[in-house]
Amino acid sequence: MDSSNKTNLVLLILLTIISLVLVAEAAHDRRAIPSKEEKKEMKRQLKSINKPAIKSFKTEQGEIFDCIDIHKQLAFDHHLLKNHSVQLKPTSVPKWITCHNNSQKVDPLQLKGISCPHGTVIVKRTTIQDLINSQHLKSINGFNIPRHVLREGNNIDLTGHHFATADYEYDNIAGVQGNINLWDPQVSHDQVSLATMAIAGGPIIEELASISVGWMVNPLLYRDHIHLYTYWTADGFKKTGCYNTLCPGFVQVSTDIPLGYLLQPVSIYGGKQYEVGINMYKDHITGNWWLVAFNNNYVGYWPNSLFTDVGLGHGGSLASWGGEVYSPVKEKSPSMGSGHFPEKRSYTKVAYMNGFVVYNDLGSVATKERRSKAEIKEMERQLKAINKPAIKSFKTEHGDIFDCIEIHKQLAFDHPLLKNHSVQLQPTTVPEWITGNNISGTFGLLHEGISCPDGTVIVKRTTLQDLMHAQRLKSMGFNGPRPFLKERNNTNLNGKFYFAKADFGPDSFSGVKGNINIWKPKILLDQVSLAFISVGGGPKEKFASISAGWMVNPSLYYGDYVRLYASWTVSFELYQYTEALTYMQLKPTSVPKWITYDNNAQKVDPLQLQLKGITTKERKAIPTKAEMKEMERQLKAINKPAIKSFKTEHGDIFDCIDIHKQLAFDHHLLKNHSVQLKPTTVPEWITGNNGSGSFDLLQEGISCPDGTVIVKRTTMQDLMHAQRLKSMGFDGPRPFLKESNNTNLNGKFYFATADYGPDRFGGVKGNINVWKPNILQDQVSIAYIAVSGGRIEENLASISVGWVVNPSMYSGDHVRLYAYWTTHGNMTGCYATACPGFVQVSKTIPISAILQPSSIYNGPQYELRLSLYQDRVKGDWWFAFKDENVGYWPASLFKSWRESNSANHAFWGGQVYSPVTEKTPPMGSGHWPSEGFHKSAYISGLQIMDSYGTVFNPESGTVKVHESRRNCYKARYVHEVAMPWKKSVFYGGPGGCIG
């Protein structure tokens, strides 16, 4: 054959091969072409899956990511999550949430320039091709079930699956962590290669619940390359089970870590290694399973309501780490991990997972301690005997369950000596120290709404886990407190008791009392620390004792809380815990430095610390009968009849008041005022859109009916605190501060602001960054926007709104929404609804409500979109929170002191107040303005509305920075000529000034 024929033959063979490839590809593509009905159904699914986007981005790989309203994400289409409240962060964070990772970290967002606004979450947009591919993936036999349940005896076809994992079984797994090495193995179109960390629970495959997280190379699901993935099921894959956010269930909270995104860079054989640190753990209060990745960023969670008690509802029973691949039987299986064998033992050549740990429900490292069926059965019998039938039950925020038990059927009467015992509802004689008066306030052991009916007693429910913990403690040698320890009985084979106490006796007596100071010592899992009073008596062999006090015992109780306890014995070695109310958490557990140990110190009842604040000797200003009578008269005038009332978890009471009968109309200038439900003119910045995220000012279930407004109820304690603050020199914020009016005899105001004026205008707005500065009891820290008008200080009128931290005025150190106004400088003034004048119109936004969450240094930032503006027709000054009108100050309030009530000064910034004898507190974030966004407090979006309704950005020359003490607080006005809307003032500082 000549050379030309040879050439033609080679070309013919090549053309034949190419045509076969094209035919194969065409056949492959035809296989994936859905019918019209299927396409129609997929479009319906896409409409349901892809929620309306506030903002969208397209990456260079062609993937589209949407910023979705956090409250409107796909998760809430799940029927079990219809009324679910978003948990922005876990209520409990294990101490082990750390990333001990020495390899190169992967940037959690390789999506350059992608940033979602607050109040949204980032989600990968699903396409029709994604649905087609996922359907095909599901059709692959067995691949819709992750590897950790693919085991012999499950009647699942494992054809084409190959895996290499390390598994760990334990009774009650509450968390797993590990660092997963990143590789990008080459696979064909129908092949899959993945690395995963998983947790599962359930007795049989049909009831199995599981969550797996890791990376996956799956051309059908992700086109190509390595992507972050999650997969979950709650019922053995019968009706639930999906990847990432392709179905309702997973609640995303992160604004910058989307599930299913491309992971880059990846490890290089013999070169740099990259890994991602992943934690999955169960919030022991809410029961939600959290995903934490990329240097402890909260990605989101699977709500506990998705899982059953036999699944992951009470913890997992299996943890797994490793790799898996899938390939059709006619193809060679693809590479797993790096594609190299572990025997090489080379860190830079073999795929690995390191730092993996399993944690039990106490947050400690799990150990092999599995119970036999017989042991479990015996403990179930004990539980049935201990937990009597409940007439009513409650679950606290800490996960404890309390039952209301019929008083005559409680566990006590199972004792052989009490079979015929008659309950004594109260003692026949009492010591003289039992007076019925509680100087220290009430110890609120129970949450609002927890109340047992008459004829019942409240008892903490014992759980299976409680019994297991008690057995473990007993095996360690701790069978209860030993209040009468001596050197000869303070040791056993496993541990030792130590004591430091004062004893009385021997002498005959019949009662003892004491005020026990409460602390929260930091101890290890198997340690115990307690404080007690006790009584004991009898000969050595039959020595009996009773002790009561507080205890920190992580092995017995859930977590490291301080708990009330009582213990008794009738012989030294036989200790039992009573089933009375002995397990509640005591708060607070740290005591301020001003709690002394002399006879004049505040006596504990310690909840005074939590609910009412401690009053030291010099602060214990007990009002006279006449003063009490006057305050009662004021309360009757301030608190109007409520149509409906609510008490929050923080102890605040909010009333729904008839809008026409609110306190405002007690003002002599408003006797004939007609309520204006909305302004006749509004600034153009009131758009109805909220780009900054929302603050849930009210708890779920708090809702006022139409025709009412929501108002925080004023209490006697509020009036006493306000009087005390006034006596200290703090009569309210002073937004128009100057050096001449920033000091009084007892304290001093400090400020760092950006000011506009003098020039007439009709409105001002700003987005106030929310922080929670740490301040002392008598200090105040504020962030605000304000307007003022008037020529001389004595007749200056002002309105300021923002957030305030004021422990002396409010209960606790929460950040609260505030509004304050005055018409004659500092001679008059009050907080919005504390005196007549401000007309509330909102039934959803109460002034003085707690603002949560607060910004985190170098972390998530939260802000309030607030504005003050004048109705150009009526002349009233309106206060808007986001874009909802809260209420207004009628024009008639200001016309009495000047002809026009237009403002001529605007202020944005911060202010603090401190007694002259104390170092001043932090302002804003407590950091300097020069540190910038994420670190310094700011007010952004500064705008002014002129008297004609035109909105403009203030020119740089018209805004001036004012600082009262530059070594403690500073302000910095930021503006960009090219982007005039980027007007911001950064302000604040660490404080520390005196006098």
Secondary structure as the mmCIF struct_conf table of DSSP 4:
data_model
#
loop_
_struct_conf.conf_type_id
_struct_conf.id
_struct_conf.beg_label_comp_id
_struct_conf.beg_label_asym_id
_struct_conf.beg_label_seq_id
_struct_conf.end_label_comp_id
_struct_conf.end_label_asym_id
_struct_conf.end_label_seq_id
HELX_RH_AL_P HELX_RH_AL_P1 SER A 3 ARG A 31
TURN_TY1_P TURN_TY1_P1 ALA A 32 ALA A 32
HELX_RH_AL_P HELX_RH_AL_P2 LYS A 36 ILE A 49
BEND BEND1 ASN A 50 ASN A 50
HELX_LH_PP_P HELX_LH_PP_P1 LYS A 51 PRO A 52
STRN STRN1 ALA A 53 LYS A 58
TURN_TY1_P TURN_TY1_P2 GLU A 60 GLN A 61
BEND BEND2 GLY A 62 GLY A 62
STRN STRN2 ILE A 64 ASP A 69
HELX_RH_3T_P HELX_RH_3T_P1 ILE A 70 LYS A 72
BEND BEND3 GLN A 73 GLN A 73
HELX_RH_3T_P HELX_RH_3T_P2 LEU A 74 ASP A 77
BEND BEND4 HIS A 78 HIS A 78
HELX_RH_3T_P HELX_RH_3T_P3 HIS A 79 LEU A 81
TURN_TY1_P TURN_TY1_P3 LYS A 82 ASN A 83
HELX_LH_PP_P HELX_LH_PP_P2 HIS A 84 VAL A 86
BEND BEND5 LEU A 88 LYS A 89
BEND BEND6 THR A 91 THR A 91
TURN_TY1_P TURN_TY1_P4 LYS A 95 TRP A 96
BEND BEND7 SER A 103 SER A 103
STRN STRN3 GLN A 104 LYS A 105
HELX_LH_PP_P HELX_LH_PP_P3 VAL A 106 ASP A 107
BEND BEND8 PRO A 108 PRO A 108
BEND BEND9 LEU A 111 LEU A 111
TURN_TY1_P TURN_TY1_P5 LYS A 112 GLY A 113
HELX_LH_PP_P HELX_LH_PP_P4 CYS A 116 PRO A 117
TURN_TY1_P TURN_TY1_P6 HIS A 118 GLY A 119
STRN STRN4 THR A 120 LYS A 124
HELX_LH_PP_P HELX_LH_PP_P5 ARG A 125 THR A 126
HELX_RH_AL_P HELX_RH_AL_P3 ILE A 128 SER A 139
BEND BEND10 ILE A 140 ILE A 140
TURN_TY1_P TURN_TY1_P7 ASN A 141 ASN A 144
BEND BEND11 ILE A 145 ILE A 145
HELX_RH_3T_P HELX_RH_3T_P4 ARG A 147 VAL A 149
TURN_TY1_P TURN_TY1_P8 GLU A 152 GLY A 153
BEND BEND12 ASN A 154 ASN A 154
TURN_TY1_P TURN_TY1_P9 THR A 159 GLY A 160
STRN STRN5 HIS A 161 ASN A 181
HELX_LH_PP_P HELX_LH_PP_P6 LEU A 182 LEU A 182
TURN_TY1_P TURN_TY1_P10 HIS A 189 ASP A 190
STRN STRN6 VAL A 192 GLY A 201
BEND BEND13 PRO A 203 ILE A 204
HELX_RH_3T_P HELX_RH_3T_P5 ILE A 205 GLU A 207
STRN STRN7 ALA A 209 VAL A 217
HELX_RH_AL_P HELX_RH_AL_P4 PRO A 219 TYR A 222
BEND BEND14 ARG A 223 HIS A 225
STRN STRN8 ILE A 226 THR A 233
BEND BEND15 ALA A 234 ASP A 235
TURN_TY1_P TURN_TY1_P11 GLY A 236 PHE A 237
BEND BEND16 LYS A 238 LYS A 239
STRN STRN9 CYS A 242 TYR A 243
TURN_TY1_P TURN_TY1_P12 ASN A 244 THR A 245
BEND BEND17 LEU A 246 CYS A 247
TURN_TY1_P TURN_TY1_P13 PRO A 248 GLY A 249
STRN STRN10 VAL A 251 GLN A 252
BEND BEND18 THR A 255 ASP A 256
TURN_TY1_P TURN_TY1_P14 LEU A 259 GLY A 260
HELX_LH_PP_P HELX_LH_PP_P7 TYR A 261 TYR A 261
STRN STRN11 LEU A 262 LEU A 262
HELX_LH_PP_P HELX_LH_PP_P8 LEU A 263 LEU A 263
BEND BEND19 PRO A 265 PRO A 265
TURN_TY1_P TURN_TY1_P15 TYR A 269 GLY A 270
BEND BEND20 GLY A 271 GLY A 271
STRN STRN12 TYR A 274 LYS A 282
TURN_TY1_P TURN_TY1_P16 HIS A 284 THR A 286
STRN STRN13 TRP A 289 ALA A 293
TURN_TY1_P TURN_TY1_P17 PHE A 294 ASN A 296
STRN STRN14 ASN A 297 TRP A 302
HELX_RH_3T_P HELX_RH_3T_P6 ASN A 304 LEU A 306
BEND BEND21 PHE A 307 PHE A 307
HELX_RH_PI_P HELX_RH_PI_P1 ASP A 309 GLY A 313
TURN_TY1_P TURN_TY1_P18 HIS A 314 HIS A 314
STRN STRN15 GLY A 316 TYR A 326
TURN_TY1_P TURN_TY1_P19 VAL A 329 LYS A 330
BEND BEND22 GLU A 331 GLU A 331
TURN_TY1_P TURN_TY1_P20 GLY A 337 SER A 338
BEND BEND23 GLY A 339 HIS A 340
HELX_RH_3T_P HELX_RH_3T_P7 PRO A 342 LYS A 344
TURN_TY1_P TURN_TY1_P21 TYR A 347 LYS A 349
BEND BEND24 VAL A 350 VAL A 350
STRN STRN16 MET A 353 ASN A 360
TURN_TY1_P TURN_TY1_P22 ASP A 361 LEU A 362
BEND BEND25 GLY A 363 SER A 364
STRN STRN17 VAL A 365 VAL A 365
HELX_LH_PP_P HELX_LH_PP_P9 ARG A 370 SER A 372
HELX_RH_AL_P HELX_RH_AL_P5 LYS A 373 ILE A 386
BEND BEND26 ASN A 387 ASN A 387
HELX_LH_PP_P HELX_LH_PP_P10 LYS A 388 PRO A 389
STRN STRN18 ALA A 390 LYS A 395
TURN_TY1_P TURN_TY1_P23 GLU A 397 HIS A 398
BEND BEND27 GLY A 399 GLY A 399
STRN STRN19 ILE A 401 GLU A 406
HELX_RH_3T_P HELX_RH_3T_P8 ILE A 407 LYS A 409
BEND BEND28 GLN A 410 GLN A 410
HELX_RH_3T_P HELX_RH_3T_P9 LEU A 411 ASP A 414
BEND BEND29 HIS A 415 HIS A 415
HELX_RH_3T_P HELX_RH_3T_P10 PRO A 416 LEU A 418
TURN_TY1_P TURN_TY1_P24 LYS A 419 ASN A 420
HELX_LH_PP_P HELX_LH_PP_P11 HIS A 421 VAL A 423
BEND BEND30 LEU A 425 GLN A 426
BEND BEND31 THR A 428 THR A 429
TURN_TY1_P TURN_TY1_P25 GLU A 432 TRP A 433
BEND BEND32 GLY A 436 GLY A 436
TURN_TY1_P TURN_TY1_P26 ILE A 439 SER A 440
BEND BEND33 LEU A 446 LEU A 446
TURN_TY1_P TURN_TY1_P27 GLU A 448 GLY A 449
HELX_LH_PP_P HELX_LH_PP_P12 CYS A 452 PRO A 453
TURN_TY1_P TURN_TY1_P28 ASP A 454 GLY A 455
STRN STRN20 THR A 456 LYS A 460
HELX_LH_PP_P HELX_LH_PP_P13 ARG A 461 THR A 462
HELX_RH_AL_P HELX_RH_AL_P6 LEU A 464 MET A 476
TURN_TY1_P TURN_TY1_P29 GLY A 477 GLY A 477
BEND BEND34 GLY A 480 GLY A 480
TURN_TY1_P TURN_TY1_P30 PRO A 483 PHE A 484
HELX_RH_3T_P HELX_RH_3T_P11 GLU A 487 ASN A 489
BEND BEND35 ASN A 490 ASN A 490
STRN STRN21 THR A 491 THR A 491
BEND BEND36 LEU A 493 ASN A 494
STRN STRN22 LYS A 496 LYS A 496
BEND BEND37 PRO A 506 ASP A 507
BEND BEND38 SER A 510 SER A 510
TURN_TY1_P TURN_TY1_P31 LEU A 525 ASP A 526
STRN STRN23 SER A 529 GLY A 537
BEND BEND39 GLY A 538 GLY A 538
HELX_RH_3T_P HELX_RH_3T_P12 LYS A 540 LYS A 542
STRN STRN24 ALA A 544 VAL A 552
TURN_TY1_P TURN_TY1_P32 PRO A 554 LEU A 556
BEND BEND40 TYR A 557 ASP A 560
STRN STRN25 ARG A 563 SER A 571
TURN_TY1_P TURN_TY1_P33 PHE A 572 GLU A 573
STRN STRN26 LEU A 574 TYR A 577
BEND BEND41 ALA A 580 LEU A 581
HELX_LH_PP_P HELX_LH_PP_P14 MET A 584 MET A 584
STRN STRN27 GLN A 585 GLN A 585
HELX_LH_PP_P HELX_LH_PP_P15 LEU A 586 LEU A 586
BEND BEND42 LYS A 587 LYS A 587
BEND BEND43 SER A 590 SER A 590
TURN_TY1_P TURN_TY1_P34 LYS A 593 TRP A 594
BEND BEND44 TYR A 597 ASP A 598
TURN_TY1_P TURN_TY1_P35 ASN A 599 ASN A 600
BEND BEND45 ALA A 601 ALA A 601
HELX_LH_PP_P HELX_LH_PP_P16 GLN A 602 LYS A 603
TURN_TY1_P TURN_TY1_P36 PRO A 606 PRO A 606
HELX_RH_AL_P HELX_RH_AL_P7 LEU A 607 LEU A 607
HELX_RH_PI_P HELX_RH_PI_P2 GLN A 608 LYS A 612
HELX_RH_3T_P HELX_RH_3T_P13 LYS A 617 ARG A 619
HELX_LH_PP_P HELX_LH_PP_P17 ILE A 622 THR A 624
HELX_RH_AL_P HELX_RH_AL_P8 LYS A 625 ILE A 638
BEND BEND46 ASN A 639 ASN A 639
HELX_LH_PP_P HELX_LH_PP_P18 LYS A 640 PRO A 641
STRN STRN28 ALA A 642 LYS A 647
TURN_TY1_P TURN_TY1_P37 GLU A 649 HIS A 650
BEND BEND47 GLY A 651 GLY A 651
STRN STRN29 ILE A 653 ASP A 658
HELX_RH_3T_P HELX_RH_3T_P14 ILE A 659 LYS A 661
BEND BEND48 GLN A 662 GLN A 662
HELX_RH_3T_P HELX_RH_3T_P15 LEU A 663 ASP A 666
BEND BEND49 HIS A 667 HIS A 667
HELX_RH_3T_P HELX_RH_3T_P16 HIS A 668 LEU A 670
TURN_TY1_P TURN_TY1_P38 LYS A 671 ASN A 672
HELX_LH_PP_P HELX_LH_PP_P19 HIS A 673 VAL A 675
BEND BEND50 LEU A 677 LYS A 678
BEND BEND51 THR A 680 THR A 680
TURN_TY1_P TURN_TY1_P39 GLU A 684 TRP A 685
BEND BEND52 GLY A 688 GLY A 688
TURN_TY1_P TURN_TY1_P40 GLY A 691 SER A 692
BEND BEND53 LEU A 698 LEU A 698
TURN_TY1_P TURN_TY1_P41 GLU A 700 GLY A 701
HELX_LH_PP_P HELX_LH_PP_P20 CYS A 704 PRO A 705
TURN_TY1_P TURN_TY1_P42 ASP A 706 GLY A 707
STRN STRN30 THR A 708 LYS A 712
HELX_LH_PP_P HELX_LH_PP_P21 ARG A 713 THR A 714
HELX_RH_AL_P HELX_RH_AL_P9 MET A 716 MET A 728
TURN_TY1_P TURN_TY1_P43 GLY A 729 GLY A 729
BEND BEND54 GLY A 732 GLY A 732
TURN_TY1_P TURN_TY1_P44 PRO A 735 PHE A 736
HELX_RH_3T_P HELX_RH_3T_P17 GLU A 739 ASN A 741
BEND BEND55 ASN A 742 ASN A 742
STRN STRN31 THR A 743 THR A 743
BEND BEND56 LEU A 745 ASN A 746
STRN STRN32 GLY A 747 TYR A 756
BEND BEND57 PRO A 758 ASP A 759
STRN STRN33 PHE A 761 PHE A 761
BEND BEND58 GLY A 762 GLY A 762
STRN STRN34 GLY A 763 ASN A 769
HELX_LH_PP_P HELX_LH_PP_P22 VAL A 770 VAL A 770
TURN_TY1_P TURN_TY1_P45 GLN A 777 ASP A 778
STRN STRN35 VAL A 780 GLY A 789
BEND BEND59 ARG A 791 ILE A 792
HELX_RH_3T_P HELX_RH_3T_P18 GLU A 793 ASN A 795
STRN STRN36 ALA A 797 VAL A 805
TURN_TY1_P TURN_TY1_P46 PRO A 807 MET A 809
BEND BEND60 TYR A 810 ASP A 813
STRN STRN37 ARG A 816 THR A 822
BEND BEND61 THR A 823 HIS A 824
TURN_TY1_P TURN_TY1_P47 GLY A 825 ASN A 826
BEND BEND62 MET A 827 THR A 828
STRN STRN38 CYS A 830 TYR A 831
TURN_TY1_P TURN_TY1_P48 ALA A 832 THR A 833
BEND BEND63 ALA A 834 CYS A 835
TURN_TY1_P TURN_TY1_P49 PRO A 836 GLY A 837
STRN STRN39 VAL A 839 GLN A 840
BEND BEND64 LYS A 843 THR A 844
TURN_TY1_P TURN_TY1_P50 ILE A 847 SER A 848
HELX_LH_PP_P HELX_LH_PP_P23 ALA A 849 ALA A 849
STRN STRN40 ILE A 850 ILE A 850
HELX_LH_PP_P HELX_LH_PP_P24 LEU A 851 LEU A 851
TURN_TY1_P TURN_TY1_P51 TYR A 857 ASN A 858
BEND BEND65 GLY A 859 GLY A 859
STRN STRN41 GLU A 863 GLN A 870
TURN_TY1_P TURN_TY1_P52 ARG A 872 LYS A 874
HELX_LH_PP_P HELX_LH_PP_P25 ASP A 876 ASP A 876
STRN STRN42 TRP A 877 PHE A 881
TURN_TY1_P TURN_TY1_P53 LYS A 882 ASP A 883
STRN STRN43 GLU A 884 TRP A 889
TURN_TY1_P TURN_TY1_P54 ALA A 891 ALA A 891
HELX_RH_AL_P HELX_RH_AL_P10 SER A 892 LYS A 895
TURN_TY1_P TURN_TY1_P55 SER A 896 TRP A 897
BEND BEND66 GLU A 899 GLU A 899
STRN STRN44 ALA A 903 ALA A 903
STRN STRN45 HIS A 905 PRO A 915
TURN_TY1_P TURN_TY1_P56 VAL A 916 THR A 917
BEND BEND67 GLU A 918 GLU A 918
HELX_LH_PP_P HELX_LH_PP_P26 LYS A 919 PRO A 922
STRN STRN46 MET A 923 MET A 923
TURN_TY1_P TURN_TY1_P57 GLY A 924 SER A 925
BEND BEND68 GLY A 926 HIS A 927
HELX_RH_3T_P HELX_RH_3T_P19 PRO A 929 GLU A 931
TURN_TY1_P TURN_TY1_P58 PHE A 933 LYS A 935
BEND BEND69 SER A 936 SER A 936
STRN STRN47 ALA A 937 MET A 945
TURN_TY1_P TURN_TY1_P59 SER A 947 TYR A 948
BEND BEND70 GLY A 949 GLY A 949
STRN STRN48 VAL A 951 PHE A 952
HELX_LH_PP_P HELX_LH_PP_P27 ASN A 953 GLU A 955
HELX_RH_3T_P HELX_RH_3T_P20 SER A 956 THR A 958
STRN STRN49 VAL A 959 GLU A 963
BEND BEND71 SER A 964 SER A 964
TURN_TY1_P TURN_TY1_P60 ARG A 966 CYS A 968
STRN STRN50 LYS A 970 VAL A 974
BEND BEND72 VAL A 977 ALA A 978
TURN_TY1_P TURN_TY1_P61 PRO A 980 TRP A 981
STRN STRN51 SER A 984 GLY A 988
STRN STRN52 GLY A 989 GLY A 989
#
